[in-house]
Amino acid sequence: MNYKPILIVSGEPNSVFLEIFFKVLKKNVFLSPIILISSKELLTKQMKKLKFKKKIKILDAKTLDKYKLDNKSINLINVKYNQNNAFEKISKKSNTFIENSFKLAFKIIKKYKLYKFINGPIVKKSFLNKKFLGITEYISKKFKTINTCMLIYNKNLSVCPVTTHLPLKLVTKKINKRVIFNKVSLINNFYKKKFGIKPKIAILGLNPHCESVDLYNEDEKIIKPAIEHLKNKYNVSGPHSSDTVFLKANREKFDVIVGMYHDQVLSPFKTLYEYDAINITLGLPFIRISPDHGPNEKMLGMNKSNPTSLLKAIQFLDKN
């Protein structure tokens, strides 16, 4: 049986991504060929620094369908990037390299109809330059996709923030019934297609205890009516108070917890599962996953980073 390749963009050159990529390749066997889009020069320098040895097989993106691929070597599509050392300070210097890597990946996805895509961490401040809230929105714009959803997935429990990387003062302006409908619909469709189940979804309120001292209460005016409407089609409940929903006896009742803003669900989730999670973008014409961690600049070159999230990402895509 031939398995479709997993396409990986390494992302920020000065991150721990290639380190954890080496660790994953060293200990695991995958059925799907892995194709890495990165710089050969950078790859070689970091392999030497981290004492990792593996052959590199250079691929031509224009003729990918001509190769018989396996994972005995690192299957690399080279994107030029020059720096003197294996690791340097993160700066805007890498922006063109990252942009070119993504552009090439998107062309390959469209041309060869690939549907398994992973990207390494990106520094939002330097690369996105306030044009997008995150890489989810960046990729969505490139594929002209309006409705997408960030699902932080673990087999026991997943979470979804209705708003993503917004300052708190802007959250209330972006919460409405329609956006809640769209997130729940994407989550339900994903679980139905991938696992054959109708997921049990908890929807959180916005305010502490779903109450507000303000005259306008978003929980009563927006969230509660949205849930009542969704109950006609989906297995949803709420609004739940975010200070108790993650208690063991409560979270075990649900497959997914949907919160109104990023840290409302990401903070307790990461406390529970740490690296055992992957970030899946729902709504794209392919499966896009990123390991649930950042560049981790403080640990560059130390060879101490945990590869679990990348391993889970590849395993999730491997047998499809």
Secondary structure, DSSP 8 states (H G I E B T S, - for coil): -----EEEE---SSSSHHHHHHHHHHH---SS-EEEEE-HHHHHHHHHHTT----EEE--GGGGGG----SSSEEEEE-----SSSS----GGGHHHHHHHHHHHHHHHHHHT--EEEE----HHHHTTTSSSSHHHHHHHHTT----EEEEE-SS-EEEESS-S--HHHHHHH--HHHHHHHHHHHHHHHHHHHSS---EEEE-SSGGG--SSS--HIIIIIHHHHHHHTTTS-EEEEE-TTTTTSHHHHTT-SEEEESSHHHHHHHHHHHHTTS-EEEEESSSSEEEEES----GGGTTSS----HHHHHHHHHHHT-
